Amino acid sequence: MDFLSPTTVAEALELKAARPSAVPIAGGTDVMVEINFDHRRPEALLDLNRIAELHGHSTVDGRIRIGACMPYSRIITELGTSVPGLAMASRTVGSPQIRNRGSVGGNLGAASPAGDSHPALLATDAAVEIASIRGVRMVPANNFYVGVKRNVLEPDELITAVHVPPATGPQQFSKVGTRNAMVIAVCAFAIALHPEQKRVGTGIGSAAPTPLRAYEAEEFLNTELPWGSSEALYDSMLRRFGELVAQAASPIDDVRGTASYRRHALAVMARRTLSWAWSEYRRSEQCA
């Protein structure tokens, strides 16, 4: 197995073009597990750890540009107020050691339906920056996933960053697992309120072949939420939202949970996260 270690994005893209089968590795929290269990034996690994520009963040066209290799721990500490939903999801990833190594870019590359960052990216209308020697393209997160552990990347492309709009309203993330830490999600849900647009974003994880949004649930809230007021939400609205989120999922039975349990858990998480987010919104309206 060859080990390729570029120091710039340009060099990495040249190597990826010359060796399309080379597997990118940064934190290695997914790739090394597959290699250690002999589930994958690539001809080459493309190490991205020495590329400084992939490890930082900046503001580009009003969005937070997060380098593909920036670890979850730094998203939590440096971007917690700018992208709170993604920071909340980052706190649930693995152990402190994993959060110091793993990254959103790696999560996107693996494209697992259970990836913790995906629901928050979907709810906030994030976009994935993809590069090759042919140029750079931006793919909305909701168009990035094409199947179980499959994404839109071409063989010569690398994920270089994710662009997330800074929060303009409350965001929440919730995850169900078989224990409190270091666990793959049984299911997960994220919600983001966009008050200026009177719009809601959602994201569902580990309850379908790909991460996905609950579009009918979003449309329901867009028209039913009492935007611009500090009114409490009726229980019937919360329950209907939960029902629509559960209906959007297409889960399976597996070792972590049954399909029926996942639907039930999603309905509960949807109600709770909406309640938490709306309570925060009400406080902001009362203080306005």
Contacts in CASP RR format, 6 or more apart in sequence:
PFRMAT RR
TARGET T0000
AUTHOR 0000-0000-0000
METHOD contacts of the structure
MODEL  1
MDFLSPTTVAEALELKAARPSAVPIAGGTDVMVEINFDHRRPEALLDLNR
IAELHGHSTVDGRIRIGACMPYSRIITELGTSVPGLAMASRTVGSPQIRN
RGSVGGNLGAASPAGDSHPALLATDAAVEIASIRGVRMVPANNFYVGVKR
NVLEPDELITAVHVPPATGPQQFSKVGTRNAMVIAVCAFAIALHPEQKRV
GTGIGSAAPTPLRAYEAEEFLNTELPWGSSEALYDSMLRRFGELVAQAAS
PIDDVRGTASYRRHALAVMARRTLSWAWSEYRRSEQCA
1 41 0 8 1.000
1 42 0 8 1.000
1 43 0 8 1.000
1 44 0 8 1.000
1 45 0 8 1.000
2 19 0 8 1.000
2 22 0 8 1.000
2 43 0 8 1.000
2 44 0 8 1.000
2 45 0 8 1.000
3 44 0 8 1.000
3 45 0 8 1.000
3 47 0 8 1.000
4 15 0 8 1.000
4 19 0 8 1.000
4 22 0 8 1.000
4 44 0 8 1.000
4 45 0 8 1.000
4 46 0 8 1.000
4 47 0 8 1.000
5 47 0 8 1.000
5 49 0 8 1.000
5 50 0 8 1.000
6 12 0 8 1.000
6 14 0 8 1.000
6 15 0 8 1.000
6 46 0 8 1.000
6 47 0 8 1.000
6 48 0 8 1.000
6 50 0 8 1.000
6 51 0 8 1.000
7 50 0 8 1.000
7 51 0 8 1.000
8 51 0 8 1.000
8 53 0 8 1.000
9 51 0 8 1.000
9 53 0 8 1.000
9 54 0 8 1.000
9 131 0 8 1.000
9 158 0 8 1.000
9 160 0 8 1.000
12 46 0 8 1.000
12 48 0 8 1.000
12 51 0 8 1.000
12 158 0 8 1.000
13 131 0 8 1.000
13 132 0 8 1.000
13 133 0 8 1.000
13 156 0 8 1.000
13 158 0 8 1.000
14 133 0 8 1.000
15 22 0 8 1.000
15 46 0 8 1.000
16 22 0 8 1.000
16 24 0 8 1.000
16 46 0 8 1.000
16 132 0 8 1.000
16 156 0 8 1.000
16 157 0 8 1.000
16 158 0 8 1.000
17 132 0 8 1.000
17 133 0 8 1.000
17 156 0 8 1.000
19 43 0 8 1.000
19 44 0 8 1.000
19 46 0 8 1.000
20 155 0 8 1.000
20 156 0 8 1.000
21 42 0 8 1.000
21 43 0 8 1.000
21 44 0 8 1.000
21 155 0 8 1.000
22 42 0 8 1.000
22 43 0 8 1.000
22 44 0 8 1.000
22 45 0 8 1.000
22 46 0 8 1.000
23 31 0 8 1.000
23 40 0 8 1.000
23 42 0 8 1.000
23 44 0 8 1.000
23 45 0 8 1.000
23 46 0 8 1.000
24 45 0 8 1.000
24 46 0 8 1.000
24 48 0 8 1.000
24 106 0 8 1.000
24 109 0 8 1.000
24 158 0 8 1.000
24 159 0 8 1.000
25 31 0 8 1.000
25 32 0 8 1.000
25 45 0 8 1.000
25 46 0 8 1.000
25 47 0 8 1.000
25 48 0 8 1.000
25 49 0 8 1.000
26 47 0 8 1.000
26 48 0 8 1.000
26 49 0 8 1.000
26 54 0 8 1.000
26 68 0 8 1.000
26 69 0 8 1.000
26 101 0 8 1.000
26 102 0 8 1.000
26 103 0 8 1.000
26 105 0 8 1.000
26 106 0 8 1.000
27 49 0 8 1.000
27 69 0 8 1.000
27 71 0 8 1.000
27 101 0 8 1.000
27 102 0 8 1.000
27 103 0 8 1.000
27 106 0 8 1.000
28 101 0 8 1.000
28 102 0 8 1.000
29 98 0 8 1.000
29 101 0 8 1.000
29 102 0 8 1.000
29 106 0 8 1.000
30 106 0 8 1.000
30 110 0 8 1.000
30 112 0 8 1.000
31 40 0 8 1.000
31 45 0 8 1.000
33 39 0 8 1.000
34 40 0 8 1.000
35 41 0 8 1.000
35 42 0 8 1.000
46 158 0 8 1.000
48 54 0 8 1.000
48 68 0 8 1.000
48 69 0 8 1.000
48 158 0 8 1.000
49 69 0 8 1.000
51 69 0 8 1.000
53 67 0 8 1.000
54 67 0 8 1.000
54 68 0 8 1.000
54 69 0 8 1.000
54 70 0 8 1.000
54 160 0 8 1.000
54 161 0 8 1.000
55 67 0 8 1.000
55 69 0 8 1.000
55 70 0 8 1.000
55 71 0 8 1.000
56 66 0 8 1.000
56 67 0 8 1.000
56 70 0 8 1.000
56 74 0 8 1.000
57 64 0 8 1.000
57 65 0 8 1.000
57 66 0 8 1.000
57 67 0 8 1.000
57 70 0 8 1.000
57 74 0 8 1.000
57 78 0 8 1.000
57 79 0 8 1.000
58 64 0 8 1.000
58 65 0 8 1.000
59 65 0 8 1.000
60 163 0 8 1.000
61 163 0 8 1.000
62 165 0 8 1.000
62 166 0 8 1.000
63 127 0 8 1.000
63 163 0 8 1.000
63 164 0 8 1.000
63 165 0 8 1.000
63 166 0 8 1.000
64 79 0 8 1.000
64 82 0 8 1.000
64 83 0 8 1.000
64 163 0 8 1.000
64 164 0 8 1.000
64 165 0 8 1.000
64 166 0 8 1.000
65 129 0 8 1.000
65 161 0 8 1.000
65 162 0 8 1.000
65 163 0 8 1.000
66 75 0 8 1.000
66 79 0 8 1.000
66 83 0 8 1.000
66 104 0 8 1.000
66 161 0 8 1.000
66 162 0 8 1.000
66 163 0 8 1.000
66 164 0 8 1.000
67 103 0 8 1.000
67 104 0 8 1.000
67 105 0 8 1.000
67 160 0 8 1.000
67 161 0 8 1.000
67 162 0 8 1.000
68 103 0 8 1.000
68 104 0 8 1.000
68 105 0 8 1.000
68 106 0 8 1.000
68 108 0 8 1.000
68 129 0 8 1.000
68 158 0 8 1.000
68 159 0 8 1.000
68 160 0 8 1.000
68 161 0 8 1.000
68 162 0 8 1.000
69 103 0 8 1.000
69 105 0 8 1.000
70 103 0 8 1.000
70 104 0 8 1.000
71 99 0 8 1.000
71 100 0 8 1.000
71 101 0 8 1.000
71 102 0 8 1.000
71 103 0 8 1.000
72 90 0 8 1.000
72 91 0 8 1.000
72 93 0 8 1.000
72 98 0 8 1.000
72 99 0 8 1.000
72 100 0 8 1.000
72 102 0 8 1.000
72 103 0 8 1.000
72 104 0 8 1.000
73 90 0 8 1.000
73 96 0 8 1.000
73 99 0 8 1.000
73 100 0 8 1.000
75 83 0 8 1.000
75 86 0 8 1.000
75 87 0 8 1.000
75 90 0 8 1.000
75 104 0 8 1.000
76 87 0 8 1.000
76 90 0 8 1.000
76 91 0 8 1.000
76 99 0 8 1.000
79 86 0 8 1.000
79 87 0 8 1.000
80 87 0 8 1.000
81 167 0 8 1.000
82 164 0 8 1.000
82 166 0 8 1.000
82 167 0 8 1.000
83 120 0 8 1.000
83 124 0 8 1.000
83 164 0 8 1.000
83 166 0 8 1.000
83 167 0 8 1.000
83 171 0 8 1.000
84 167 0 8 1.000
84 170 0 8 1.000
84 171 0 8 1.000
85 120 0 8 1.000
85 123 0 8 1.000
85 124 0 8 1.000
85 167 0 8 1.000
85 171 0 8 1.000
85 172 0 8 1.000
85 173 0 8 1.000
85 190 0 8 1.000
85 192 0 8 1.000
86 104 0 8 1.000
86 117 0 8 1.000
86 120 0 8 1.000
86 121 0 8 1.000
86 124 0 8 1.000
86 126 0 8 1.000
86 164 0 8 1.000
88 120 0 8 1.000
88 171 0 8 1.000
88 172 0 8 1.000
88 173 0 8 1.000
89 116 0 8 1.000
89 117 0 8 1.000
89 119 0 8 1.000
89 120 0 8 1.000
89 173 0 8 1.000
89 175 0 8 1.000
89 188 0 8 1.000
89 190 0 8 1.000
90 99 0 8 1.000
90 116 0 8 1.000
90 117 0 8 1.000
91 99 0 8 1.000
92 116 0 8 1.000
92 173 0 8 1.000
92 175 0 8 1.000
92 185 0 8 1.000
93 99 0 8 1.000
93 102 0 8 1.000
93 116 0 8 1.000
93 117 0 8 1.000
94 181 0 8 1.000
94 182 0 8 1.000
94 183 0 8 1.000
95 181 0 8 1.000
95 182 0 8 1.000
98 182 0 8 1.000
104 117 0 8 1.000
104 121 0 8 1.000
104 162 0 8 1.000
105 159 0 8 1.000
105 162 0 8 1.000
106 159 0 8 1.000
107 115 0 8 1.000
107 116 0 8 1.000
107 117 0 8 1.000
107 118 0 8 1.000
108 117 0 8 1.000
108 118 0 8 1.000
108 121 0 8 1.000
108 128 0 8 1.000
108 144 0 8 1.000
108 151 0 8 1.000
108 159 0 8 1.000
108 162 0 8 1.000
109 151 0 8 1.000
109 153 0 8 1.000
109 159 0 8 1.000
110 149 0 8 1.000
111 144 0 8 1.000
111 145 0 8 1.000
111 147 0 8 1.000
111 149 0 8 1.000
111 150 0 8 1.000
111 151 0 8 1.000
111 210 0 8 1.000
112 149 0 8 1.000
113 148 0 8 1.000
113 149 0 8 1.000
113 205 0 8 1.000
113 206 0 8 1.000
113 207 0 8 1.000
113 208 0 8 1.000
113 209 0 8 1.000
113 210 0 8 1.000
113 211 0 8 1.000
114 184 0 8 1.000
114 185 0 8 1.000
114 188 0 8 1.000
114 205 0 8 1.000
114 206 0 8 1.000
115 185 0 8 1.000
115 188 0 8 1.000
115 205 0 8 1.000
115 206 0 8 1.000
115 211 0 8 1.000
116 175 0 8 1.000
116 185 0 8 1.000
116 188 0 8 1.000
118 141 0 8 1.000
118 145 0 8 1.000
118 203 0 8 1.000
118 205 0 8 1.000
118 211 0 8 1.000
119 173 0 8 1.000
119 188 0 8 1.000
119 189 0 8 1.000
119 190 0 8 1.000
119 202 0 8 1.000
119 203 0 8 1.000
119 204 0 8 1.000
119 205 0 8 1.000
119 211 0 8 1.000
120 126 0 8 1.000
120 171 0 8 1.000
120 173 0 8 1.000
120 190 0 8 1.000
120 192 0 8 1.000
120 203 0 8 1.000
121 141 0 8 1.000
121 162 0 8 1.000
121 164 0 8 1.000
121 211 0 8 1.000
122 141 0 8 1.000
122 142 0 8 1.000
122 190 0 8 1.000
122 201 0 8 1.000
122 202 0 8 1.000
122 203 0 8 1.000
122 204 0 8 1.000
122 211 0 8 1.000
122 212 0 8 1.000
122 213 0 8 1.000
123 171 0 8 1.000
123 190 0 8 1.000
123 191 0 8 1.000
123 192 0 8 1.000
123 201 0 8 1.000
123 202 0 8 1.000
123 203 0 8 1.000
123 213 0 8 1.000
124 164 0 8 1.000
124 165 0 8 1.000
124 167 0 8 1.000
124 171 0 8 1.000
124 192 0 8 1.000
124 201 0 8 1.000
125 140 0 8 1.000
125 141 0 8 1.000
125 165 0 8 1.000
125 201 0 8 1.000
126 140 0 8 1.000
126 141 0 8 1.000
126 162 0 8 1.000
126 163 0 8 1.000
126 164 0 8 1.000
126 165 0 8 1.000
127 138 0 8 1.000
127 139 0 8 1.000
127 140 0 8 1.000
127 141 0 8 1.000
127 162 0 8 1.000
127 163 0 8 1.000
128 138 0 8 1.000
128 139 0 8 1.000
128 140 0 8 1.000
128 141 0 8 1.000
128 144 0 8 1.000
128 159 0 8 1.000
128 161 0 8 1.000
128 162 0 8 1.000
128 163 0 8 1.000
129 136 0 8 1.000
129 137 0 8 1.000
129 138 0 8 1.000
129 159 0 8 1.000
129 160 0 8 1.000
129 161 0 8 1.000
129 162 0 8 1.000
129 163 0 8 1.000
130 136 0 8 1.000
130 137 0 8 1.000
130 138 0 8 1.000
130 139 0 8 1.000
130 152 0 8 1.000
130 153 0 8 1.000
130 157 0 8 1.000
130 158 0 8 1.000
130 159 0 8 1.000
130 160 0 8 1.000
131 137 0 8 1.000
131 157 0 8 1.000
131 158 0 8 1.000
131 160 0 8 1.000
132 154 0 8 1.000
132 156 0 8 1.000
132 157 0 8 1.000
132 158 0 8 1.000
133 156 0 8 1.000
134 156 0 8 1.000
136 160 0 8 1.000
138 163 0 8 1.000
139 152 0 8 1.000
141 162 0 8 1.000
142 212 0 8 1.000
142 213 0 8 1.000
143 152 0 8 1.000
144 151 0 8 1.000
144 152 0 8 1.000
145 151 0 8 1.000
145 210 0 8 1.000
145 211 0 8 1.000
145 212 0 8 1.000
146 152 0 8 1.000
146 210 0 8 1.000
147 209 0 8 1.000
147 210 0 8 1.000
148 209 0 8 1.000
148 210 0 8 1.000
153 159 0 8 1.000
167 192 0 8 1.000
168 194 0 8 1.000
168 195 0 8 1.000
168 196 0 8 1.000
169 192 0 8 1.000
169 193 0 8 1.000
169 194 0 8 1.000
169 195 0 8 1.000
169 280 0 8 1.000
169 281 0 8 1.000
169 284 0 8 1.000
170 192 0 8 1.000
170 193 0 8 1.000
170 276 0 8 1.000
170 277 0 8 1.000
170 278 0 8 1.000
170 280 0 8 1.000
170 281 0 8 1.000
170 284 0 8 1.000
171 190 0 8 1.000
171 191 0 8 1.000
171 192 0 8 1.000
171 193 0 8 1.000
171 277 0 8 1.000
172 190 0 8 1.000
172 191 0 8 1.000
172 273 0 8 1.000
172 274 0 8 1.000
172 276 0 8 1.000
172 277 0 8 1.000
173 188 0 8 1.000
173 189 0 8 1.000
173 190 0 8 1.000
173 273 0 8 1.000
174 188 0 8 1.000
174 189 0 8 1.000
174 190 0 8 1.000
174 269 0 8 1.000
174 272 0 8 1.000
174 273 0 8 1.000
175 185 0 8 1.000
175 187 0 8 1.000
175 188 0 8 1.000
175 189 0 8 1.000
176 185 0 8 1.000
176 186 0 8 1.000
176 187 0 8 1.000
176 188 0 8 1.000
176 265 0 8 1.000
176 269 0 8 1.000
177 183 0 8 1.000
177 184 0 8 1.000
177 185 0 8 1.000
177 186 0 8 1.000
177 256 0 8 1.000
178 186 0 8 1.000
178 256 0 8 1.000
184 206 0 8 1.000
184 256 0 8 1.000
185 205 0 8 1.000
185 206 0 8 1.000
186 206 0 8 1.000
186 256 0 8 1.000
186 257 0 8 1.000
186 261 0 8 1.000
186 262 0 8 1.000
186 265 0 8 1.000
187 204 0 8 1.000
187 205 0 8 1.000
187 206 0 8 1.000
187 207 0 8 1.000
187 249 0 8 1.000
187 251 0 8 1.000
187 262 0 8 1.000
187 265 0 8 1.000
187 266 0 8 1.000
187 269 0 8 1.000
188 204 0 8 1.000
188 205 0 8 1.000
188 206 0 8 1.000
188 269 0 8 1.000
189 202 0 8 1.000
189 203 0 8 1.000
189 204 0 8 1.000
189 205 0 8 1.000
189 245 0 8 1.000
189 266 0 8 1.000
189 269 0 8 1.000
189 270 0 8 1.000
189 273 0 8 1.000
190 202 0 8 1.000
190 203 0 8 1.000
190 273 0 8 1.000
191 200 0 8 1.000
191 201 0 8 1.000
191 202 0 8 1.000
191 203 0 8 1.000
191 270 0 8 1.000
191 273 0 8 1.000
191 274 0 8 1.000
191 277 0 8 1.000
192 200 0 8 1.000
192 201 0 8 1.000
192 202 0 8 1.000
192 277 0 8 1.000
193 200 0 8 1.000
193 201 0 8 1.000
193 277 0 8 1.000
193 278 0 8 1.000
193 281 0 8 1.000
194 200 0 8 1.000
194 201 0 8 1.000
195 227 0 8 1.000
195 228 0 8 1.000
195 281 0 8 1.000
198 222 0 8 1.000
198 225 0 8 1.000
198 227 0 8 1.000
199 218 0 8 1.000
199 222 0 8 1.000
200 217 0 8 1.000
200 218 0 8 1.000
200 221 0 8 1.000
200 222 0 8 1.000
200 225 0 8 1.000
201 213 0 8 1.000
201 218 0 8 1.000
202 213 0 8 1.000
202 214 0 8 1.000
202 217 0 8 1.000
202 218 0 8 1.000
202 245 0 8 1.000
202 270 0 8 1.000
203 211 0 8 1.000
203 212 0 8 1.000
203 213 0 8 1.000
203 214 0 8 1.000
204 211 0 8 1.000
204 212 0 8 1.000
204 213 0 8 1.000
204 214 0 8 1.000
204 245 0 8 1.000
204 248 0 8 1.000
204 249 0 8 1.000
204 266 0 8 1.000
205 211 0 8 1.000
205 212 0 8 1.000
206 251 0 8 1.000
206 256 0 8 1.000
206 262 0 8 1.000
207 249 0 8 1.000
207 250 0 8 1.000
207 251 0 8 1.000
207 262 0 8 1.000
207 263 0 8 1.000
207 266 0 8 1.000
208 249 0 8 1.000
208 250 0 8 1.000
208 251 0 8 1.000
209 250 0 8 1.000
212 248 0 8 1.000
212 249 0 8 1.000
213 248 0 8 1.000
214 244 0 8 1.000
214 245 0 8 1.000
214 247 0 8 1.000
214 248 0 8 1.000
214 249 0 8 1.000
214 270 0 8 1.000
215 248 0 8 1.000
216 244 0 8 1.000
216 247 0 8 1.000
216 248 0 8 1.000
217 241 0 8 1.000
217 242 0 8 1.000
217 244 0 8 1.000
217 245 0 8 1.000
217 248 0 8 1.000
217 270 0 8 1.000
220 240 0 8 1.000
220 241 0 8 1.000
220 244 0 8 1.000
221 241 0 8 1.000
221 274 0 8 1.000
224 237 0 8 1.000
225 233 0 8 1.000
225 278 0 8 1.000
226 233 0 8 1.000
228 285 0 8 1.000
229 285 0 8 1.000
230 282 0 8 1.000
230 283 0 8 1.000
230 285 0 8 1.000
230 286 0 8 1.000
231 282 0 8 1.000
232 278 0 8 1.000
232 282 0 8 1.000
233 274 0 8 1.000
233 275 0 8 1.000
233 278 0 8 1.000
238 271 0 8 1.000
238 274 0 8 1.000
238 275 0 8 1.000
239 267 0 8 1.000
239 271 0 8 1.000
241 270 0 8 1.000
241 271 0 8 1.000
241 274 0 8 1.000
242 266 0 8 1.000
242 267 0 8 1.000
242 268 0 8 1.000
242 270 0 8 1.000
242 271 0 8 1.000
242 274 0 8 1.000
243 267 0 8 1.000
245 266 0 8 1.000
245 267 0 8 1.000
245 269 0 8 1.000
245 270 0 8 1.000
246 263 0 8 1.000
246 264 0 8 1.000
246 266 0 8 1.000
246 267 0 8 1.000
246 270 0 8 1.000
249 262 0 8 1.000
249 263 0 8 1.000
249 266 0 8 1.000
251 259 0 8 1.000
251 262 0 8 1.000
251 263 0 8 1.000
252 259 0 8 1.000
253 259 0 8 1.000
END
